[in-house]
Amino acid sequence: MKLSTKLIHAGIEPDPSTGAIMTPIYQTSTYVQSAPGVHKGYEYARSQNPTRSALESALAHIENGRHGLCFSSGVAATDAVLRLLVPGDEVIAANDMYGGTYRLFTKIFEKAGIRFHFVDMQEASAILPHINANTKLIWAETPTNPLMNIVDIAALAAIANQHKIMFCVDNTFASPYLQNPLDLGADLVLHSATKYLGGHSDVIHGCLVMKSDELREKLYFIQKACGAVPGPQDCFLVLRGLKTLHVRMDRHCSNGEAIAHWLRNHPKIGKVYWCGFEDHPGYAVAKKQMRGFGGMMSFTLKDDSVETAKKVLSSTKVFALAESLGGVESLINHPASMTHASIPREERLRNGLSDSLIRLSVGIEDADDLIEDLQQAIS
Ligand SMILES: *Cc1c(COP(=O)(O)O)cnc(C)c1O
């Protein structure tokens, strides 16, 4: 089955009791048993919920995995993966990634005795010097947030497999429509479904997808034991979002391409970070592992002052100034003070994330209106 068909049908059955074509929101905390221990596979809603099961199954199909697990946020899904580790274990993570992931790693799990190495992974071999007997997890994001760097998933997977290290890819930015890390050898895929999967800026949700039964059992135990599960209404919203992912992503990609090129030709714009440019250092890898380049990009102004950047950020009318990404509406964001404020300034600057960087999540409005809005904000 092709992805566009899977997005609408995979893992979804008409409701067995009524035939409802849309998965009902099973708003219940518990399930009646006919005798102690005799039930239909549902005991208590932290452990199992039919709306959640439908979504978990759909996600597994869409990412070409065998199992999906849903969480109350992307961060909760990340937290579940890190809970597989024990004090003394080490993690190699990208040096340019989502601020909330960095915060969770350094402020929560470092205290719990996990050691992190933050590495520029654009050359996969750069992780080699950091591997030792304690290395238990490699964590990558691609394209990275907010600098749109590309890492080679297959090359990292080869190294991870050779050293028997678990490899997790945060696939939030690309979405399963553009990239499937499990096909390239990753063990785990993470999504903040808050973004493209939900797609309508109306839900906080996270998920993991994997092939291994053993890994699924361990993570299911954590999901149930720690309890960061999403409610059924939130699962319903993500299920509904999935059904239009392909149509939305096509427009995100075409609008993204139009805006990236327009920005690049604008006399007041400095550098544009978008992985679809042929001279982007990761272009060849992006072309190999992705089916499109998406609607996420960042840029700086030639007048590289924070004040000028802030003026642009406050002047757009169609682009809303807000954190988050991946919704139908276009957003503009200042990583240094918003999404990435939890990363220390020196660390940010060292990784190329300047105070004047502006990030766009290009939505699915008309590209001409978006360009006109940026034009008036920049001029
Ligand atoms: C938003 C985001 C997360 C965290 O997800 P939440 O749903 O906000 O908890 C993780 N990774 C990336 C790349 C994100 O953009």
The ligand as an SDF file (V2000), in Angstrom:
LIG
                    3D

 15 15  0  0  0  0  0  0  0  0999 V2000
    8.4440   20.1430   19.5120 C   0  0  0  0  0  0  0  0  0  0  0  0
    9.5430   19.1900   19.3570 C   0  0  0  0  0  0  0  0  0  0  0  0
    9.7960   18.2050   20.3290 C   0  0  0  0  0  0  0  0  0  0  0  0
    9.0210   18.1190   21.6240 C   0  0  0  0  0  0  0  0  0  0  0  0
    7.6860   17.8260   21.4210 O   0  0  0  0  0  0  0  0  0  0  0  0
    6.4720   18.3400   22.3700 P   0  0  0  0  0  0  0  0  0  0  0  0
    5.2880   17.7300   21.7220 O   0  0  0  0  0  0  0  0  0  0  0  0
    6.4920   19.8250   22.3420 O   0  0  0  0  0  0  0  0  0  0  0  0
    6.7340   17.8170   23.7340 O   0  0  0  0  0  0  0  0  0  0  0  0
   10.8050   17.2980   20.0850 C   0  0  0  0  0  0  0  0  0  0  0  0
   11.5570   17.3670   18.9570 N   0  0  0  0  0  0  0  0  0  0  0  0
   11.3530   18.3040   18.0140 C   0  0  0  0  0  0  0  0  0  0  0  0
   12.2140   18.3180   16.7960 C   0  0  0  0  0  0  0  0  0  0  0  0
   10.3520   19.2410   18.1750 C   0  0  0  0  0  0  0  0  0  0  0  0
   10.1730   20.1880   17.2460 O   0  0  0  0  0  0  0  0  0  0  0  0
  1  2  1  0
  2  3  1  0
  2 14  2  0
  3  4  1  0
  3 10  2  0
  4  5  1  0
  5  6  1  0
  6  7  2  0
  6  8  1  0
  6  9  1  0
 10 11  1  0
 11 12  2  0
 12 13  1  0
 12 14  1  0
 14 15  1  0
M  END
$$$$
